[in-house]
Amino acid sequence: MSLEPLLNEIENLKAEYEKFQRGNKSAGTRARKCLQNVKKAAQDIRVEIQEAKTGM
């Protein structure tokens, strides 16, 4: 289990969101994509933790 994919995606999100805040509208689309990737990475980690708990 590794948190690296999640942390990397959060860093990408931070950069894109800052660009969006400065008025770059296309960065908003990229920020939303990053958020979707964060959600997926978090779900993958949740599944790994659950499998470890149940001994699978």
PDBQT receptor file of N, H, CA, C and O in Angstrom, charges set to zero:
ATOM      1  N   MET A   1       0.857  -1.177   0.000  1.00  0.00    +0.000 N 
ATOM      2  CA  MET A   1       0.000   0.000   0.000  1.00  0.00    +0.000 C 
ATOM      3  C   MET A   1       0.895   1.229   0.000  1.00  0.00    +0.000 C 
ATOM      4  O   MET A   1       1.870   1.315   0.746  1.00  0.00    +0.000 OA
ATOM      5  N   SER A   2       0.540   2.169  -0.850  1.00  0.00    +0.000 N 
ATOM      6  H   SER A   2      -0.252   2.099  -1.456  1.00  0.00    +0.000 HD
ATOM      7  CA  SER A   2       1.330   3.382  -0.967  1.00  0.00    +0.000 C 
ATOM      8  C   SER A   2       0.407   4.597  -1.085  1.00  0.00    +0.000 C 
ATOM      9  O   SER A   2      -0.608   4.571  -1.781  1.00  0.00    +0.000 OA
ATOM     10  N   LEU A   3       0.789   5.636  -0.394  1.00  0.00    +0.000 N 
ATOM     11  H   LEU A   3       1.613   5.656   0.172  1.00  0.00    +0.000 HD
ATOM     12  CA  LEU A   3       0.033   6.881  -0.465  1.00  0.00    +0.000 C 
ATOM     13  C   LEU A   3       0.544   7.794  -1.565  1.00  0.00    +0.000 C 
ATOM     14  O   LEU A   3      -0.049   8.842  -1.822  1.00  0.00    +0.000 OA
ATOM     15  N   GLU A   4       1.639   7.412  -2.221  1.00  0.00    +0.000 N 
ATOM     16  H   GLU A   4       2.120   6.561  -2.012  1.00  0.00    +0.000 HD
ATOM     17  CA  GLU A   4       2.261   8.277  -3.219  1.00  0.00    +0.000 C 
ATOM     18  C   GLU A   4       1.302   8.726  -4.326  1.00  0.00    +0.000 C 
ATOM     19  O   GLU A   4       1.266   9.917  -4.635  1.00  0.00    +0.000 OA
ATOM     20  N   PRO A   5       0.522   7.822  -4.938  1.00  0.00    +0.000 N 
ATOM     21  CA  PRO A   5      -0.391   8.293  -5.996  1.00  0.00    +0.000 C 
ATOM     22  C   PRO A   5      -1.373   9.354  -5.489  1.00  0.00    +0.000 C 
ATOM     23  O   PRO A   5      -1.656  10.331  -6.183  1.00  0.00    +0.000 OA
ATOM     24  N   LEU A   6      -1.882   9.155  -4.291  1.00  0.00    +0.000 N 
ATOM     25  H   LEU A   6      -1.652   8.361  -3.727  1.00  0.00    +0.000 HD
ATOM     26  CA  LEU A   6      -2.822  10.111  -3.716  1.00  0.00    +0.000 C 
ATOM     27  C   LEU A   6      -2.139  11.452  -3.448  1.00  0.00    +0.000 C 
ATOM     28  O   LEU A   6      -2.687  12.506  -3.771  1.00  0.00    +0.000 OA
ATOM     29  N   LEU A   7      -0.956  11.411  -2.864  1.00  0.00    +0.000 N 
ATOM     30  H   LEU A   7      -0.511  10.554  -2.601  1.00  0.00    +0.000 HD
ATOM     31  CA  LEU A   7      -0.237  12.649  -2.556  1.00  0.00    +0.000 C 
ATOM     32  C   LEU A   7       0.165  13.394  -3.827  1.00  0.00    +0.000 C 
ATOM     33  O   LEU A   7       0.091  14.622  -3.879  1.00  0.00    +0.000 OA
ATOM     34  N   ASN A   8       0.588  12.659  -4.840  1.00  0.00    +0.000 N 
ATOM     35  H   ASN A   8       0.649  11.661  -4.797  1.00  0.00    +0.000 HD
ATOM     36  CA  ASN A   8       0.947  13.290  -6.111  1.00  0.00    +0.000 C 
ATOM     37  C   ASN A   8      -0.257  13.986  -6.737  1.00  0.00    +0.000 C 
ATOM     38  O   ASN A   8      -0.148  15.101  -7.248  1.00  0.00    +0.000 OA
ATOM     39  N   GLU A   9      -1.385  13.325  -6.690  1.00  0.00    +0.000 N 
ATOM     40  H   GLU A   9      -1.473  12.420  -6.274  1.00  0.00    +0.000 HD
ATOM     41  CA  GLU A   9      -2.592  13.909  -7.284  1.00  0.00    +0.000 C 
ATOM     42  C   GLU A   9      -3.035  15.150  -6.511  1.00  0.00    +0.000 C 
ATOM     43  O   GLU A   9      -3.533  16.105  -7.108  1.00  0.00    +0.000 OA
ATOM     44  N   ILE A  10      -2.860  15.146  -5.202  1.00  0.00    +0.000 N 
ATOM     45  H   ILE A  10      -2.456  14.370  -4.717  1.00  0.00    +0.000 HD
ATOM     46  CA  ILE A  10      -3.206  16.315  -4.395  1.00  0.00    +0.000 C 
ATOM     47  C   ILE A  10      -2.289  17.486  -4.748  1.00  0.00    +0.000 C 
ATOM     48  O   ILE A  10      -2.740  18.630  -4.810  1.00  0.00    +0.000 OA
ATOM     49  N   GLU A  11      -1.013  17.208  -4.977  1.00  0.00    +0.000 N 
ATOM     50  H   GLU A  11      -0.647  16.279  -4.927  1.00  0.00    +0.000 HD
ATOM     51  CA  GLU A  11      -0.090  18.270  -5.394  1.00  0.00    +0.000 C 
ATOM     52  C   GLU A  11      -0.514  18.849  -6.753  1.00  0.00    +0.000 C 
ATOM     53  O   GLU A  11      -0.493  20.065  -6.947  1.00  0.00    +0.000 OA
ATOM     54  N   ASN A  12      -0.898  17.973  -7.689  1.00  0.00    +0.000 N 
ATOM     55  H   ASN A  12      -0.915  16.985  -7.531  1.00  0.00    +0.000 HD
ATOM     56  CA  ASN A  12      -1.383  18.432  -8.990  1.00  0.00    +0.000 C 
ATOM     57  C   ASN A  12      -2.633  19.290  -8.826  1.00  0.00    +0.000 C 
ATOM     58  O   ASN A  12      -2.776  20.329  -9.469  1.00  0.00    +0.000 OA
ATOM     59  N   LEU A  13      -3.524  18.845  -7.967  1.00  0.00    +0.000 N 
ATOM     60  H   LEU A  13      -3.408  18.000  -7.444  1.00  0.00    +0.000 HD
ATOM     61  CA  LEU A  13      -4.753  19.591  -7.702  1.00  0.00    +0.000 C 
ATOM     62  C   LEU A  13      -4.430  20.984  -7.160  1.00  0.00    +0.000 C 
ATOM     63  O   LEU A  13      -5.022  21.974  -7.591  1.00  0.00    +0.000 OA
ATOM     64  N   LYS A  14      -3.506  21.055  -6.231  1.00  0.00    +0.000 N 
ATOM     65  H   LYS A  14      -3.026  20.251  -5.882  1.00  0.00    +0.000 HD
ATOM     66  CA  LYS A  14      -3.134  22.347  -5.646  1.00  0.00    +0.000 C 
ATOM     67  C   LYS A  14      -2.642  23.304  -6.725  1.00  0.00    +0.000 C 
ATOM     68  O   LYS A  14      -3.045  24.467  -6.757  1.00  0.00    +0.000 OA
ATOM     69  N   ALA A  15      -1.779  22.824  -7.599  1.00  0.00    +0.000 N 
ATOM     70  H   ALA A  15      -1.452  21.879  -7.573  1.00  0.00    +0.000 HD
ATOM     71  CA  ALA A  15      -1.235  23.673  -8.655  1.00  0.00    +0.000 C 
ATOM     72  C   ALA A  15      -2.333  24.146  -9.605  1.00  0.00    +0.000 C 
ATOM     73  O   ALA A  15      -2.395  25.328  -9.943  1.00  0.00    +0.000 OA
ATOM     74  N   GLU A  16      -3.191  23.236 -10.033  1.00  0.00    +0.000 N 
ATOM     75  H   GLU A  16      -3.140  22.276  -9.758  1.00  0.00    +0.000 HD
ATOM     76  CA  GLU A  16      -4.255  23.599 -10.971  1.00  0.00    +0.000 C 
ATOM     77  C   GLU A  16      -5.273  24.526 -10.324  1.00  0.00    +0.000 C 
ATOM     78  O   GLU A  16      -5.773  25.445 -10.972  1.00  0.00    +0.000 OA
ATOM     79  N   TYR A  17      -5.582  24.295  -9.056  1.00  0.00    +0.000 N 
ATOM     80  H   TYR A  17      -5.175  23.549  -8.530  1.00  0.00    +0.000 HD
ATOM     81  CA  TYR A  17      -6.556  25.147  -8.382  1.00  0.00    +0.000 C 
ATOM     82  C   TYR A  17      -6.026  26.564  -8.232  1.00  0.00    +0.000 C 
ATOM     83  O   TYR A  17      -6.772  27.531  -8.387  1.00  0.00    +0.000 OA
ATOM     84  N   GLU A  18      -4.732  26.686  -7.930  1.00  0.00    +0.000 N 
ATOM     85  H   GLU A  18      -4.127  25.901  -7.805  1.00  0.00    +0.000 HD
ATOM     86  CA  GLU A  18      -4.140  28.023  -7.834  1.00  0.00    +0.000 C 
ATOM     87  C   GLU A  18      -4.207  28.750  -9.174  1.00  0.00    +0.000 C 
ATOM     88  O   GLU A  18      -4.474  29.951  -9.215  1.00  0.00    +0.000 OA
ATOM     89  N   LYS A  19      -3.969  28.032 -10.261  1.00  0.00    +0.000 N 
ATOM     90  H   LYS A  19      -3.752  27.056 -10.227  1.00  0.00    +0.000 HD
ATOM     91  CA  LYS A  19      -4.088  28.637 -11.592  1.00  0.00    +0.000 C 
ATOM     92  C   LYS A  19      -5.527  29.084 -11.842  1.00  0.00    +0.000 C 
ATOM     93  O   LYS A  19      -5.768  30.160 -12.390  1.00  0.00    +0.000 OA
ATOM     94  N   PHE A  20      -6.474  28.247 -11.437  1.00  0.00    +0.000 N 
ATOM     95  H   PHE A  20      -6.279  27.373 -10.992  1.00  0.00    +0.000 HD
ATOM     96  CA  PHE A  20      -7.885  28.575 -11.609  1.00  0.00    +0.000 C 
ATOM     97  C   PHE A  20      -8.247  29.832 -10.815  1.00  0.00    +0.000 C 
ATOM     98  O   PHE A  20      -8.985  30.687 -11.303  1.00  0.00    +0.000 OA
ATOM     99  N   GLN A  21      -7.731  29.940  -9.603  1.00  0.00    +0.000 N 
ATOM    100  H   GLN A  21      -7.131  29.245  -9.206  1.00  0.00    +0.000 HD
ATOM    101  CA  GLN A  21      -8.010  31.101  -8.764  1.00  0.00    +0.000 C 
ATOM    102  C   GLN A  21      -7.488  32.387  -9.397  1.00  0.00    +0.000 C 
ATOM    103  O   GLN A  21      -8.032  33.465  -9.158  1.00  0.00    +0.000 OA
ATOM    104  N   ARG A  22      -6.434  32.274 -10.203  1.00  0.00    +0.000 N 
ATOM    105  H   ARG A  22      -5.992  31.399 -10.396  1.00  0.00    +0.000 HD
ATOM    106  CA  ARG A  22      -5.872  33.450 -10.872  1.00  0.00    +0.000 C 
ATOM    107  C   ARG A  22      -6.598  33.761 -12.178  1.00  0.00    +0.000 C 
ATOM    108  O   ARG A  22      -6.233  34.708 -12.875  1.00  0.00    +0.000 OA
ATOM    109  N   GLY A  23      -7.623  32.976 -12.519  1.00  0.00    +0.000 N 
ATOM    110  H   GLY A  23      -7.920  32.207 -11.953  1.00  0.00    +0.000 HD
ATOM    111  CA  GLY A  23      -8.442  33.299 -13.679  1.00  0.00    +0.000 C 
ATOM    112  C   GLY A  23      -8.302  32.370 -14.868  1.00  0.00    +0.000 C 
ATOM    113  O   GLY A  23      -8.948  32.596 -15.891  1.00  0.00    +0.000 OA
ATOM    114  N   ASN A  24      -7.491  31.342 -14.774  1.00  0.00    +0.000 N 
ATOM    115  H   ASN A  24      -6.966  31.158 -13.943  1.00  0.00    +0.000 HD
ATOM    116  CA  ASN A  24      -7.323  30.387 -15.864  1.00  0.00    +0.000 C 
ATOM    117  C   ASN A  24      -8.465  29.369 -15.808  1.00  0.00    +0.000 C 
ATOM    118  O   ASN A  24      -8.433  28.423 -15.020  1.00  0.00    +0.000 OA
ATOM    119  N   LYS A  25      -9.464  29.580 -16.652  1.00  0.00    +0.000 N 
ATOM    120  H   LYS A  25      -9.490  30.348 -17.292  1.00  0.00    +0.000 HD
ATOM    121  CA  LYS A  25     -10.661  28.742 -16.601  1.00  0.00    +0.000 C 
ATOM    122  C   LYS A  25     -10.392  27.288 -16.991  1.00  0.00    +0.000 C 
ATOM    123  O   LYS A  25     -11.030  26.384 -16.452  1.00  0.00    +0.000 OA
ATOM    124  N   SER A  26      -9.470  27.048 -17.908  1.00  0.00    +0.000 N 
ATOM    125  H   SER A  26      -8.951  27.783 -18.346  1.00  0.00    +0.000 HD
ATOM    126  CA  SER A  26      -9.190  25.665 -18.298  1.00  0.00    +0.000 C 
ATOM    127  C   SER A  26      -8.509  24.899 -17.155  1.00  0.00    +0.000 C 
ATOM    128  O   SER A  26      -8.575  23.670 -17.108  1.00  0.00    +0.000 OA
ATOM    129  N   ALA A  27      -7.863  25.612 -16.249  1.00  0.00    +0.000 N 
ATOM    130  H   ALA A  27      -7.809  26.610 -16.287  1.00  0.00    +0.000 HD
ATOM    131  CA  ALA A  27      -7.271  24.948 -15.083  1.00  0.00    +0.000 C 
ATOM    132  C   ALA A  27      -8.369  24.402 -14.176  1.00  0.00    +0.000 C 
ATOM    133  O   ALA A  27      -8.137  23.439 -13.445  1.00  0.00    +0.000 OA
ATOM    134  N   GLY A  28      -9.545  24.993 -14.209  1.00  0.00    +0.000 N 
ATOM    135  H   GLY A  28      -9.733  25.776 -14.802  1.00  0.00    +0.000 HD
ATOM    136  CA  GLY A  28     -10.676  24.478 -13.435  1.00  0.00    +0.000 C 
ATOM    137  C   GLY A  28     -11.069  23.089 -13.885  1.00  0.00    +0.000 C 
ATOM    138  O   GLY A  28     -11.386  22.230 -13.062  1.00  0.00    +0.000 OA
ATOM    139  N   THR A  29     -11.049  22.863 -15.191  1.00  0.00    +0.000 N 
ATOM    140  H   THR A  29     -10.791  23.561 -15.859  1.00  0.00    +0.000 HD
ATOM    141  CA  THR A  29     -11.349  21.532 -15.729  1.00  0.00    +0.000 C 
ATOM    142  C   THR A  29     -10.295  20.534 -15.269  1.00  0.00    +0.000 C 
ATOM    143  O   THR A  29     -10.618  19.418 -14.861  1.00  0.00    +0.000 OA
ATOM    144  N   ARG A  30      -9.041  20.944 -15.337  1.00  0.00    +0.000 N 
ATOM    145  H   ARG A  30      -8.779  21.851 -15.668  1.00  0.00    +0.000 HD
ATOM    146  CA  ARG A  30      -7.962  20.050 -14.896  1.00  0.00    +0.000 C 
ATOM    147  C   ARG A  30      -8.049  19.792 -13.395  1.00  0.00    +0.000 C 
ATOM    148  O   ARG A  30      -7.751  18.686 -12.943  1.00  0.00    +0.000 OA
ATOM    149  N   ALA A  31      -8.451  20.790 -12.620  1.00  0.00    +0.000 N 
ATOM    150  H   ALA A  31      -8.693  21.688 -12.987  1.00  0.00    +0.000 HD
ATOM    151  CA  ALA A  31      -8.600  20.624 -11.173  1.00  0.00    +0.000 C 
ATOM    152  C   ALA A  31      -9.710  19.617 -10.864  1.00  0.00    +0.000 C 
ATOM    153  O   ALA A  31      -9.571  18.788  -9.965  1.00  0.00    +0.000 OA
ATOM    154  N   ARG A  32     -10.804  19.695 -11.612  1.00  0.00    +0.000 N 
ATOM    155  H   ARG A  32     -10.917  20.369 -12.343  1.00  0.00    +0.000 HD
ATOM    156  CA  ARG A  32     -11.890  18.731 -11.400  1.00  0.00    +0.000 C 
ATOM    157  C   ARG A  32     -11.436  17.321 -11.737  1.00  0.00    +0.000 C 
ATOM    158  O   ARG A  32     -11.803  16.369 -11.048  1.00  0.00    +0.000 OA
ATOM    159  N   LYS A  33     -10.641  17.179 -12.791  1.00  0.00    +0.000 N 
ATOM    160  H   LYS A  33     -10.343  17.953 -13.350  1.00  0.00    +0.000 HD
ATOM    161  CA  LYS A  33     -10.107  15.865 -13.142  1.00  0.00    +0.000 C 
ATOM    162  C   LYS A  33      -9.201  15.345 -12.021  1.00  0.00    +0.000 C 
ATOM    163  O   LYS A  33      -9.247  14.165 -11.672  1.00  0.00    +0.000 OA
ATOM    164  N   CYS A  34      -8.383  16.234 -11.464  1.00  0.00    +0.000 N 
ATOM    165  H   CYS A  34      -8.346  17.192 -11.747  1.00  0.00    +0.000 HD
ATOM    166  CA  CYS A  34      -7.530  15.842 -10.339  1.00  0.00    +0.000 C 
ATOM    167  C   CYS A  34      -8.372  15.368  -9.156  1.00  0.00    +0.000 C 
ATOM    168  O   CYS A  34      -8.036  14.380  -8.503  1.00  0.00    +0.000 OA
ATOM    169  N   LEU A  35      -9.458  16.072  -8.887  1.00  0.00    +0.000 N 
ATOM    170  H   LEU A  35      -9.731  16.874  -9.417  1.00  0.00    +0.000 HD
ATOM    171  CA  LEU A  35     -10.337  15.669  -7.791  1.00  0.00    +0.000 C 
ATOM    172  C   LEU A  35     -10.928  14.282  -8.029  1.00  0.00    +0.000 C 
ATOM    173  O   LEU A  35     -11.066  13.493  -7.094  1.00  0.00    +0.000 OA
ATOM    174  N   GLN A  36     -11.274  13.989  -9.271  1.00  0.00    +0.000 N 
ATOM    175  H   GLN A  36     -11.161  14.630 -10.030  1.00  0.00    +0.000 HD
ATOM    176  CA  GLN A  36     -11.789  12.661  -9.590  1.00  0.00    +0.000 C 
ATOM    177  C   GLN A  36     -10.710  11.610  -9.364  1.00  0.00    +0.000 C 
ATOM    178  O   GLN A  36     -10.995  10.518  -8.871  1.00  0.00    +0.000 OA
ATOM    179  N   ASN A  37      -9.464  11.939  -9.726  1.00  0.00    +0.000 N 
ATOM    180  H   ASN A  37      -9.233  12.825 -10.127  1.00  0.00    +0.000 HD
ATOM    181  CA  ASN A  37      -8.362  11.008  -9.513  1.00  0.00    +0.000 C 
ATOM    182  C   ASN A  37      -8.060  10.826  -8.028  1.00  0.00    +0.000 C 
ATOM    183  O   ASN A  37      -7.690   9.732  -7.599  1.00  0.00    +0.000 OA
ATOM    184  N   VAL A  38      -8.216  11.893  -7.240  1.00  0.00    +0.000 N 
ATOM    185  H   VAL A  38      -8.516  12.781  -7.588  1.00  0.00    +0.000 HD
ATOM    186  CA  VAL A  38      -8.044  11.787  -5.790  1.00  0.00    +0.000 C 
ATOM    187  C   VAL A  38      -9.091  10.819  -5.228  1.00  0.00    +0.000 C 
ATOM    188  O   VAL A  38      -8.784   9.965  -4.396  1.00  0.00    +0.000 OA
ATOM    189  N   LYS A  39     -10.306  10.968  -5.693  1.00  0.00    +0.000 N 
ATOM    190  H   LYS A  39     -10.555  11.662  -6.369  1.00  0.00    +0.000 HD
ATOM    191  CA  LYS A  39     -11.387  10.090  -5.238  1.00  0.00    +0.000 C 
ATOM    192  C   LYS A  39     -11.068   8.632  -5.549  1.00  0.00    +0.000 C 
ATOM    193  O   LYS A  39     -11.260   7.758  -4.704  1.00  0.00    +0.000 OA
ATOM    194  N   LYS A  40     -10.582   8.369  -6.757  1.00  0.00    +0.000 N 
ATOM    195  H   LYS A  40     -10.426   9.079  -7.444  1.00  0.00    +0.000 HD
ATOM    196  CA  LYS A  40     -10.252   7.002  -7.150  1.00  0.00    +0.000 C 
ATOM    197  C   LYS A  40      -9.092   6.457  -6.324  1.00  0.00    +0.000 C 
ATOM    198  O   LYS A  40      -9.134   5.312  -5.873  1.00  0.00    +0.000 OA
ATOM    199  N   ALA A  41      -8.060   7.268  -6.126  1.00  0.00    +0.000 N 
ATOM    200  H   ALA A  41      -8.026   8.198  -6.493  1.00  0.00    +0.000 HD
ATOM    201  CA  ALA A  41      -6.903   6.819  -5.338  1.00  0.00    +0.000 C 
ATOM    202  C   ALA A  41      -7.319   6.532  -3.893  1.00  0.00    +0.000 C 
ATOM    203  O   ALA A  41      -6.870   5.553  -3.297  1.00  0.00    +0.000 OA
ATOM    204  N   ALA A  42      -8.172   7.383  -3.338  1.00  0.00    +0.000 N 
ATOM    205  H   ALA A  42      -8.537   8.178  -3.823  1.00  0.00    +0.000 HD
ATOM    206  CA  ALA A  42      -8.644   7.168  -1.969  1.00  0.00    +0.000 C 
ATOM    207  C   ALA A  42      -9.457   5.886  -1.880  1.00  0.00    +0.000 C 
ATOM    208  O   ALA A  42      -9.330   5.139  -0.910  1.00  0.00    +0.000 OA
ATOM    209  N   GLN A  43     -10.283   5.627  -2.869  1.00  0.00    +0.000 N 
ATOM    210  H   GLN A  43     -10.386   6.234  -3.657  1.00  0.00    +0.000 HD
ATOM    211  CA  GLN A  43     -11.080   4.400  -2.872  1.00  0.00    +0.000 C 
ATOM    212  C   GLN A  43     -10.185   3.172  -2.968  1.00  0.00    +0.000 C 
ATOM    213  O   GLN A  43     -10.438   2.166  -2.304  1.00  0.00    +0.000 OA
ATOM    214  N   ASP A  44      -9.143   3.245  -3.786  1.00  0.00    +0.000 N 
ATOM    215  H   ASP A  44      -8.937   4.061  -4.324  1.00  0.00    +0.000 HD
ATOM    216  CA  ASP A  44      -8.209   2.123  -3.901  1.00  0.00    +0.000 C 
ATOM    217  C   ASP A  44      -7.549   1.835  -2.555  1.00  0.00    +0.000 C 
ATOM    218  O   ASP A  44      -7.385   0.676  -2.174  1.00  0.00    +0.000 OA
ATOM    219  N   ILE A  45      -7.174   2.887  -1.840  1.00  0.00    +0.000 N 
ATOM    220  H   ILE A  45      -7.307   3.829  -2.149  1.00  0.00    +0.000 HD
ATOM    221  CA  ILE A  45      -6.559   2.709  -0.522  1.00  0.00    +0.000 C 
ATOM    222  C   ILE A  45      -7.562   2.112   0.459  1.00  0.00    +0.000 C 
ATOM    223  O   ILE A  45      -7.214   1.243   1.259  1.00  0.00    +0.000 OA
ATOM    224  N   ARG A  46      -8.803   2.579   0.395  1.00  0.00    +0.000 N 
ATOM    225  H   ARG A  46      -9.085   3.284  -0.255  1.00  0.00    +0.000 HD
ATOM    226  CA  ARG A  46      -9.848   2.029   1.271  1.00  0.00    +0.000 C 
ATOM    227  C   ARG A  46     -10.022   0.537   1.049  1.00  0.00    +0.000 C 
ATOM    228  O   ARG A  46     -10.164  -0.224   2.006  1.00  0.00    +0.000 OA
ATOM    229  N   VAL A  47     -10.011   0.115  -0.208  1.00  0.00    +0.000 N 
ATOM    230  H   VAL A  47      -9.895   0.733  -0.985  1.00  0.00    +0.000 HD
ATOM    231  CA  VAL A  47     -10.168  -1.305  -0.534  1.00  0.00    +0.000 C 
ATOM    232  C   VAL A  47      -8.983  -2.107   0.011  1.00  0.00    +0.000 C 
ATOM    233  O   VAL A  47      -9.165  -3.182   0.580  1.00  0.00    +0.000 OA
ATOM    234  N   GLU A  48      -7.773  -1.580  -0.167  1.00  0.00    +0.000 N 
ATOM    235  H   GLU A  48      -7.624  -0.706  -0.629  1.00  0.00    +0.000 HD
ATOM    236  CA  GLU A  48      -6.588  -2.269   0.345  1.00  0.00    +0.000 C 
ATOM    237  C   GLU A  48      -6.650  -2.426   1.858  1.00  0.00    +0.000 C 
ATOM    238  O   GLU A  48      -6.319  -3.486   2.389  1.00  0.00    +0.000 OA
ATOM    239  N   ILE A  49      -7.070  -1.381   2.548  1.00  0.00    +0.000 N 
ATOM    240  H   ILE A  49      -7.339  -0.520   2.117  1.00  0.00    +0.000 HD
ATOM    241  CA  ILE A  49      -7.175  -1.444   4.013  1.00  0.00    +0.000 C 
ATOM    242  C   ILE A  49      -8.220  -2.468   4.415  1.00  0.00    +0.000 C 
ATOM    243  O   ILE A  49      -7.982  -3.264   5.323  1.00  0.00    +0.000 OA
ATOM    244  N   GLN A  50      -9.358  -2.465   3.768  1.00  0.00    +0.000 N 
ATOM    245  H   GLN A  50      -9.551  -1.818   3.030  1.00  0.00    +0.000 HD
ATOM    246  CA  GLN A  50     -10.425  -3.403   4.108  1.00  0.00    +0.000 C 
ATOM    247  C   GLN A  50      -9.973  -4.839   3.875  1.00  0.00    +0.000 C 
ATOM    248  O   GLN A  50     -10.250  -5.719   4.690  1.00  0.00    +0.000 OA
ATOM    249  N   GLU A  51      -9.276  -5.079   2.762  1.00  0.00    +0.000 N 
ATOM    250  H   GLU A  51      -9.052  -4.365   2.100  1.00  0.00    +0.000 HD
ATOM    251  CA  GLU A  51      -8.781  -6.429   2.478  1.00  0.00    +0.000 C 
ATOM    252  C   GLU A  51      -7.777  -6.867   3.531  1.00  0.00    +0.000 C 
ATOM    253  O   GLU A  51      -7.772  -8.030   3.935  1.00  0.00    +0.000 OA
ATOM    254  N   ALA A  52      -6.927  -5.952   3.982  1.00  0.00    +0.000 N 
ATOM    255  H   ALA A  52      -6.931  -5.008   3.654  1.00  0.00    +0.000 HD
ATOM    256  CA  ALA A  52      -5.949  -6.289   5.012  1.00  0.00    +0.000 C 
ATOM    257  C   ALA A  52      -6.648  -6.603   6.337  1.00  0.00    +0.000 C 
ATOM    258  O   ALA A  52      -6.219  -7.487   7.078  1.00  0.00    +0.000 OA
ATOM    259  N   LYS A  53      -7.719  -5.877   6.624  1.00  0.00    +0.000 N 
ATOM    260  H   LYS A  53      -8.067  -5.159   6.021  1.00  0.00    +0.000 HD
ATOM    261  CA  LYS A  53      -8.463  -6.121   7.866  1.00  0.00    +0.000 C 
ATOM    262  C   LYS A  53      -9.135  -7.479   7.860  1.00  0.00    +0.000 C 
ATOM    263  O   LYS A  53      -9.160  -8.172   8.877  1.00  0.00    +0.000 OA
ATOM    264  N   THR A  54      -9.677  -7.857   6.720  1.00  0.00    +0.000 N 
ATOM    265  H   THR A  54      -9.657  -7.294   5.894  1.00  0.00    +0.000 HD
ATOM    266  CA  THR A  54     -10.425  -9.121   6.664  1.00  0.00    +0.000 C 
ATOM    267  C   THR A  54      -9.522 -10.307   6.343  1.00  0.00    +0.000 C 
ATOM    268  O   THR A  54      -9.981 -11.449   6.334  1.00  0.00    +0.000 OA
ATOM    269  N   GLY A  55      -8.255 -10.048   6.082  1.00  0.00    +0.000 N 
ATOM    270  H   GLY A  55      -7.883  -9.120   6.090  1.00  0.00    +0.000 HD
ATOM    271  CA  GLY A  55      -7.300 -11.126   5.859  1.00  0.00    +0.000 C 
ATOM    272  C   GLY A  55      -7.357 -11.740   4.482  1.00  0.00    +0.000 C 
ATOM    273  O   GLY A  55      -6.966 -12.895   4.310  1.00  0.00    +0.000 OA
ATOM    274  N   MET A  56      -7.831 -11.005   3.498  1.00  0.00    +0.000 N 
ATOM    275  H   MET A  56      -8.149 -10.067   3.638  1.00  0.00    +0.000 HD
ATOM    276  CA  MET A  56      -7.924 -11.550   2.144  1.00  0.00    +0.000 C 
ATOM    277  C   MET A  56      -6.615 -11.508   1.449  1.00  0.00    +0.000 C 
ATOM    278  O   MET A  56      -6.514 -11.930   0.296  1.00  0.00    +0.000 OA
TER     279      MET A  56
